[in-house]
């Protein structure tokens, strides 16, 4: 679904998320949102989806096995 609506920013930098968009995001009063900047666009998403969307993003960064990760950590600790 694509939906767009113009909103006005208040003196405090606040704006109201239109009801149709709140409903589509399934957010309600008290929920938290993740605000991400991509270029000149602000992307809003429910914060509870943050863990799901970033899961595994660093997999393999420090090695593919427990032994290689342990070696990496040992080298880093020695550098302190």
N, C-alpha and C positions, 0 to 999 in steps of 0.2 A: 504494500500500500504506500502510495506517495501522497503526502499532505503538506501543504505550505500555508502559512498565515503570517502576516506582518504583525509584530508586537512592538510596543513602545517601551523604552528603557526609562526607568525613573531616575531621579537625582541620585539615589543610592545605588544605582546599577542593577536594580531589580526589574524583573518582568514576569508576566503571568504566562504559564504554559497553557495553551488552549485546551479545553476539556477533551476534545477529540484526540489530541496527542497524548494527554495524560491517560485516557482510557486505553489507547493503543499500546502504551508503554506499561500499562497496569500499575501505575504509581498513584499513591494517595498521600494525604497530609502526613508528614512525619517521615516519609521515605527519604532515602538519600540517593543522589544522582552523581554519576561520574561525568565530569565535563572535560572533554578532550579537545585539544586544538590541533587541527590538521590543516596546515597552510593558513588560509584566511577563513576557515570554517570551524565553528564550534559544534561538537557532536555531543549530544546528551544521551546517556544510557543509564538504566537502573544500576546502582552500585552492586547489588547482589549478583549481577552477571559478570562483574569484574574478575572474580576467581575463575569462572568458567572460560572467559575469553582469553585469559593470560596463562591458563594451565599448560604446562609443558613448554613454554616459550624459551626457557633457558636450558632445556634438556640437551645434554652433550657439551655444554659450555666448559665444564671442568673435567670432562672425560666421560667415557662410555661405560666404565666399570667401576665398582667400588674401590678396587686397588688404584686405578688411575686418579680417582678423586682424592683418595687418601694421600697419594704422592703429591698431587697439586697442593692440597692443604698443608702438608708438611713443608714444602718449599716456601709457601707464602708465610707460614709461621716463622721459619728460619730467617726470612728477610726482615722481620721486625727487629 
